Every structure is written in C-alpha cells, then in structure tokens.
Amino acid sequence: MGKNYDSCSCDDTLGLCKKTRFYDDLKAQFCCPGDIDKEIVETFNDLEDEFCDLIGNVEKIEKLFCKLLKLLAKRGCITPEEAVLLKAIHDDIIALKFITSKTARDLKCLERIIL
C-alpha cells in the first residue's frame, strides 16, 4: 500500500554531502516549469546544502573546542567550576553532532521516500 519507512538505508551522513544528486536527473526528466515537484526537489537540495554546511561547522566547533581544552590543560590550574562547564560544553557539542547527523540522515530518508 504505502512505502515502508523503515526500509531506507540511511547510515552515512558523509554520503549526504557528496554534492552528487541522484534526483537532478529526475528533475530534468519529469519536472515541468512551475511544477510543485520541481520546487520540492529544489527545496530538498537546498536543505541538503545547508545540512552539509552545518555538519562542517559542527566539526570545526568540535576541533576548536578540543584545541581550547589542550591549551587550558597546558596552562594548568583548571578550577572545579571550569571543569564542570568544560564537561557540559563537551557533552553539548557531542549532542549537537549527533542531532545534526541524525537529522541529516532522516532528511535523506524522507527524500528517498517522497521522491
């Protein structure tokens, strides 16, 4: 009857950012000017681009935070309060990385189901 939402294989966030779009060919073949399907494809492509940028930014944030941790450790004398905040920020960055990747994979699954 309907598509099985659990059947799509969406385990690779990096696959989202390869900038090769399977649906560009579909768009060229089946989408007429002004067609809602064309707008849907273009919106998925725009979302894909934004998530690629977001994933890259989160990775940069993670690297910069690691650099900050190393510099603070090198300087020494981290107070217990600072340690608690550093741990909280680290946990938040890990959560952000997970949520960003999961949302990108979910978006790719939705694209495969809809298109």
C-alpha positions in Angstrom: 0.0 0.0 0.0 2.4 2.7 1.2 6.2 2.8 1.3 8.0 1.1 4.2 9.6 3.9 6.2 11.9 1.6 8.0 13.4 0.2 4.8 15.6 3.0 3.7 19.3 2.7 4.3 20.5 6.0 5.9 23.6 5.2 7.8 26.1 7.5 6.2 26.0 11.2 6.9 29.0 11.8 4.7 27.0 10.4 1.7 24.7 13.4 2.2 27.5 15.8 1.5 29.0 14.4 -1.7 27.2 17.0 -3.8 26.1 14.4 -6.3 22.4 14.4 -6.5 20.5 11.4 -7.9 17.4 13.5 -8.2 18.9 16.1 -10.5 18.3 13.7 -13.4 14.8 13.1 -12.2 14.2 16.8 -12.1 15.4 17.2 -15.6 13.2 14.4 -16.9 9.9 14.8 -15.0 9.6 18.3 -13.7 7.8 20.9 -15.7 8.4 24.6 -15.1 6.3 25.7 -12.2 5.7 22.2 -11.1 5.4 21.6 -7.4 7.7 18.5 -7.7 10.4 20.8 -9.1 10.1 23.0 -6.0 10.2 20.0 -3.7 13.4 18.7 -5.3 15.0 22.1 -5.2 14.0 22.5 -1.5 15.5 19.1 -0.7 18.7 20.2 -2.5 18.8 23.5 -0.6 18.2 21.7 2.7 21.0 19.2 1.8 23.4 22.1 1.1 22.5 23.7 4.5 23.0 20.5 6.4 26.4 19.9 4.7 27.4 23.3 5.9 26.0 22.7 9.4 27.8 19.4 9.7 31.1 21.0 8.6 30.6 23.8 11.1 29.9 21.4 14.0 33.1 19.5 13.1 35.0 22.8 13.2 33.5 23.7 16.5 34.5 20.3 17.9 38.1 20.7 16.7 38.3 24.2 18.1 36.9 23.1 21.4 39.5 20.3 21.6 42.2 22.9 20.9 40.8 25.0 23.7 40.9 22.1 26.1 44.5 21.3 25.2 45.5 25.0 25.7 43.7 25.2 29.0 45.3 21.9 30.2 48.7 23.2 29.1 48.2 26.4 31.1 47.0 24.4 34.1 45.0 25.4 37.1 41.5 24.5 35.9 39.1 25.1 38.7 36.4 22.7 39.6 33.8 25.1 38.3 35.6 25.5 35.0 35.9 21.7 34.7 32.1 21.3 35.2 31.5 23.9 32.5 34.0 22.3 30.1 32.4 18.9 30.6 28.9 20.4 30.0 30.1 22.1 26.8 31.8 19.0 25.6 28.6 17.0 26.2 26.6 19.6 24.3 28.9 19.5 21.3 28.6 15.7 21.2 24.8 16.0 21.4 24.8 18.7 18.6 27.0 16.4 16.4 24.6 13.5 17.0 21.4 15.5 16.4 22.8 17.2 13.3 23.9 13.9 11.8 20.7 12.1 12.7 18.6 14.9 11.3 20.6 14.9 8.0 20.1 11.1 7.7 16.4 11.4 8.5 16.1 14.1 5.8 17.8 11.9 3.3 15.4 9.1 4.2 12.4 11.4 3.8 13.8 12.5 0.4 14.1 8.9 -0.8 10.6 8.1 0.4 8.9 11.1 -1.1 10.8 11.1 -4.4 
